[in-house]
């Protein structure tokens, strides 16, 4: 089943985000290579593709897991969590309707 991971950044987390980014992307690349990643990306803190020093307010990941518990465990073990980038991660089942 698909699960949405709605991740909210801690204040002033840009430096920690940039530092932990390679490890974070490696995990997402594994999901992609396994055919389990629907989409993933950051949420710019301002209305710009390149928010510069404004940074990001969070991230959205939609990926396939066997259970809500597996999706939550994946979210909990994200390098961004360990680095303090994410203040909160909400994991919910997701039903793809379109396209």
C-alpha positions as CSV (number, residue, x, y, z in Angstrom):
1,X,0.0,0.0,0.0
2,X,1.1,3.6,-0.6
3,X,1.9,5.8,2.4
4,X,2.3,9.6,2.6
5,X,5.1,10.9,4.8
6,X,4.5,14.5,5.6
7,X,7.6,15.9,7.2
8,X,7.9,19.3,8.9
9,X,11.2,20.9,9.3
10,X,12.6,22.4,12.6
11,X,13.3,26.1,12.5
12,X,16.7,27.1,11.0
13,X,17.4,23.5,9.8
14,X,18.9,24.3,6.5
15,X,22.5,23.6,7.4
16,X,21.6,20.3,9.0
17,X,19.4,19.4,6.0
18,X,22.3,20.1,3.6
19,X,24.7,18.0,5.7
20,X,22.4,15.0,6.0
21,X,21.1,15.2,2.4
22,X,23.3,12.6,0.8
23,X,22.3,9.9,3.3
24,X,18.6,11.0,3.0
25,X,18.7,10.8,-0.8
26,X,20.4,7.4,-0.7
27,X,17.5,5.9,1.1
28,X,15.0,7.4,-1.3
29,X,17.0,6.2,-4.3
30,X,16.8,2.6,-2.9
31,X,13.0,2.9,-2.7
32,X,13.0,4.3,-6.3
33,X,15.3,1.4,-7.5
34,X,12.9,-1.1,-5.9
35,X,9.9,0.6,-7.7
36,X,8.4,1.7,-4.4
37,X,8.7,5.4,-4.7
38,X,5.8,7.4,-6.2
39,X,7.2,10.9,-5.4
40,X,9.5,12.7,-3.1
41,X,10.6,16.3,-2.7
42,X,11.2,19.2,-0.4
43,X,8.7,22.0,0.4
44,X,10.4,25.4,-0.2
45,X,9.8,27.9,2.6
46,X,9.1,30.6,0.1
47,X,7.4,30.6,-3.3
48,X,10.5,29.7,-5.3
49,X,12.1,26.6,-6.7
50,X,15.4,27.8,-5.2
51,X,14.6,29.3,-1.8
52,X,18.2,30.0,-1.0
53,X,18.8,30.8,2.7
54,X,15.0,30.7,3.4
55,X,15.4,27.0,3.1
56,X,12.6,24.5,3.4
57,X,9.6,24.0,5.6
58,X,9.5,20.2,5.1
59,X,9.2,17.3,2.7
60,X,6.7,15.0,1.2
61,X,7.4,11.4,0.4
62,X,4.8,8.9,-1.0
63,X,6.1,5.4,-1.1
64,X,5.0,1.8,-0.9
65,X,5.4,-0.2,2.3
66,X,3.9,-3.5,3.6
67,X,2.2,-1.8,6.6
68,X,1.8,1.5,8.4
69,X,4.3,0.3,11.0
70,X,6.9,-0.4,8.3
71,X,6.3,3.1,6.8
72,X,6.6,4.7,10.3
73,X,9.8,2.8,11.0
74,X,11.2,4.0,7.7
75,X,10.3,7.6,8.6
76,X,11.7,7.3,12.1
77,X,15.1,6.1,10.8
78,X,15.5,8.9,8.3
79,X,18.8,10.7,8.5
80,X,16.9,14.0,8.6
81,X,15.2,12.8,11.8
82,X,18.6,11.9,13.4
83,X,20.1,15.3,12.3
84,X,17.2,17.2,13.8
85,X,16.0,18.5,10.4
86,X,12.5,17.2,10.9
87,X,10.5,18.4,14.0
88,X,7.6,16.1,13.1
89,X,6.8,13.4,10.7
90,X,3.2,12.2,10.1
91,X,2.6,9.0,8.2
92,X,-0.8,8.1,6.7
93,X,-2.1,5.6,4.3
94,X,-2.4,7.1,0.8
95,X,-4.8,6.0,-2.0
96,X,-3.7,7.0,-5.4
97,X,-6.7,8.2,-7.4
98,X,-5.1,10.1,-10.3
99,X,-3.5,10.0,-12.8
